């Protein structure tokens, strides 16, 4: 009987360790800001610990489920949360409170961050939004229920951003 109890405790400890490793955020440093991967598995809400005082923004959506700020992802002082199957990489800002580290840059002023372009795919049709793109584009806010996944429902080239399959969002152009 003691062997069963000990085996059960060992199994429970192993599962708890595995679950905490699965839930642990993955940090990467991509030139200037920390990026954290946070994933909602099975539609459940998941918290990923992070210092969010400098602001947070979606860097790259990985899931087919929509990642919409305030609905299926957000952040508070504890970290970033995701739900409803949202899986994404989030950039954790540095410096500043309130508007975050990107406040002026996201409005297309100062900081050398380029312009913000809104591009919408209406009725699931592909749409091109022309802009001069020198270094790249990235989704900074998804405005649709349809997922915006780079390379699948949105992309960019030197002449602008394209969207399809109902993706609507704001893109930072550099």
matplotlib code that plots the C-alpha trace (Angstrom):
import matplotlib.pyplot as plt

x = [0.0, 2.8, 4.4, 1.2, 1.0, 4.6, 4.2, 1.1, 2.9, 5.9, 3.5, 1.7, 4.9, 6.1, 2.9, 3.0, 6.6, 5.6, 2.6, 4.6, 7.2, 4.4, 3.0, 6.3, 6.7, 9.5, 11.6, 13.5, 15.4, 14.9, 16.8, 15.6, 12.6, 11.9, 9.4, 7.4, 5.4, 2.0, -0.4, -4.0, -4.3, -7.8, -9.4, -8.4, -7.1, -3.3, -1.2, 2.4, 4.5, 6.2, 7.1, 4.5, 5.2, 6.6, 3.6, 2.8, 1.9, 1.2, 4.3, 3.3, 0.1, 0.8, -2.7, -5.6, -7.8, -8.1, -5.9, -7.8, -6.6, -9.2, -11.1, -8.6, -5.5, -4.4, -2.1, -2.0, 0.6, 1.0, 1.8, 0.2, -3.0, -4.4, -7.6, -9.9, -7.1, -4.9, -1.2, 1.2, 4.6, 4.2, 6.7, 7.3, 8.2, 10.9, 10.4, 7.4, 4.1, 0.6, 1.1, 4.0, 7.3, 5.6, 3.2, 4.5, 5.9, 2.5, 1.0, 3.6, 5.5, 9.1, 11.3, 12.1, 9.3, 7.7, 4.0, 1.0, -1.2, -4.7, -5.5, -8.7, -9.8, -13.6, -15.8, -12.7, -11.3, -7.6, -6.7, -3.5, -2.6, 0.2, 3.0, 6.8, 8.2, 12.0, 12.7, 9.4, 5.9, 4.3, 0.8, 0.4, -3.4, -5.8, -9.2, -11.0, -12.4, -10.7, -7.1, -4.3, -1.4, 1.7, 2.3, -1.3, -3.7, -1.4, 2.1, 4.2, 6.6, 8.5, 5.2, 2.9, 0.8, -1.7, -4.5, -7.0, -9.5, -11.1, -7.9, -8.2, -5.6, -3.1, 0.4, 3.6, 5.6, 9.4]
y = [0.0, 2.4, 1.7, 2.7, 5.9, 6.7, 5.9, 8.1, 11.0, 10.7, 10.6, 13.7, 15.6, 14.7, 15.9, 19.1, 19.7, 19.0, 21.3, 24.2, 23.7, 23.8, 26.9, 28.7, 31.6, 31.4, 34.6, 35.7, 38.9, 40.1, 43.3, 45.8, 44.2, 40.9, 38.6, 36.2, 33.3, 32.7, 29.9, 29.1, 25.3, 23.8, 27.2, 27.7, 31.0, 31.0, 33.5, 34.0, 35.9, 39.1, 42.6, 44.5, 48.0, 49.1, 47.9, 44.8, 44.3, 41.3, 40.6, 37.4, 35.3, 31.6, 30.2, 29.9, 31.2, 34.9, 36.9, 40.1, 42.4, 42.7, 39.6, 36.7, 38.3, 41.1, 42.0, 43.3, 43.8, 40.0, 39.3, 38.5, 36.4, 34.5, 32.5, 31.0, 29.2, 32.4, 31.5, 34.3, 35.9, 39.2, 42.0, 43.3, 47.0, 48.8, 52.0, 54.3, 53.6, 54.0, 54.2, 51.8, 52.0, 52.4, 55.2, 57.7, 55.2, 53.5, 56.8, 57.3, 60.0, 60.1, 57.3, 56.3, 53.7, 54.4, 54.7, 52.8, 51.5, 50.1, 47.3, 45.3, 42.2, 42.6, 39.7, 37.4, 39.0, 39.8, 43.5, 45.3, 48.5, 50.4, 51.9, 52.1, 49.4, 49.5, 47.1, 45.3, 45.3, 43.8, 43.5, 45.7, 45.4, 42.9, 44.4, 41.3, 38.1, 36.2, 35.4, 37.5, 35.0, 36.3, 34.4, 33.0, 35.8, 38.8, 39.6, 42.4, 43.4, 46.5, 48.0, 47.5, 45.1, 42.5, 40.9, 38.1, 35.7, 38.4, 39.7, 43.3, 45.1, 47.9, 47.3, 49.1, 49.9, 50.3]
z = [0.0, 0.8, -2.6, -4.3, -2.3, -3.0, -6.7, -6.9, -5.2, -7.6, -10.5, -9.3, -8.7, -12.2, -13.8, -11.8, -12.9, -16.5, -16.3, -14.9, -17.7, -20.3, -18.8, -18.4, -20.8, -23.4, -23.6, -26.6, -27.3, -30.8, -31.0, -28.4, -26.6, -24.9, -26.6, -24.7, -26.1, -24.4, -25.5, -24.6, -24.9, -25.1, -25.1, -21.4, -20.1, -19.4, -17.6, -18.5, -16.0, -17.4, -16.3, -18.3, -16.9, -20.3, -22.2, -24.3, -27.9, -30.1, -32.2, -34.1, -33.9, -34.1, -33.8, -36.2, -33.4, -33.2, -30.9, -30.2, -27.4, -24.6, -25.8, -26.2, -24.9, -22.6, -19.8, -16.3, -13.6, -13.2, -16.9, -20.2, -20.4, -23.4, -23.9, -26.5, -28.3, -28.8, -29.2, -29.9, -29.3, -27.4, -27.2, -23.7, -23.9, -22.1, -20.3, -19.9, -18.3, -19.7, -23.4, -23.2, -24.9, -28.3, -27.6, -30.1, -32.6, -33.0, -34.0, -36.7, -34.9, -33.7, -32.6, -36.2, -36.0, -39.3, -40.1, -39.0, -41.8, -41.4, -43.9, -44.1, -46.0, -46.4, -47.3, -47.2, -50.3, -50.7, -50.4, -51.0, -49.0, -50.7, -48.7, -49.0, -46.9, -46.3, -43.4, -42.8, -41.5, -38.4, -37.0, -34.0, -33.5, -34.9, -35.6, -36.9, -35.5, -38.4, -37.6, -38.9, -39.4, -41.2, -44.4, -44.4, -44.1, -44.3, -45.6, -46.9, -49.6, -50.6, -52.0, -49.0, -47.0, -48.2, -46.2, -47.0, -45.4, -43.3, -41.6, -40.6, -38.6, -38.0, -39.3, -38.4, -41.5, -41.1]

ax = plt.figure().add_subplot(projection="3d")
ax.plot(x, y, z, "-o")
ax.set_aspect("equal")
plt.show()
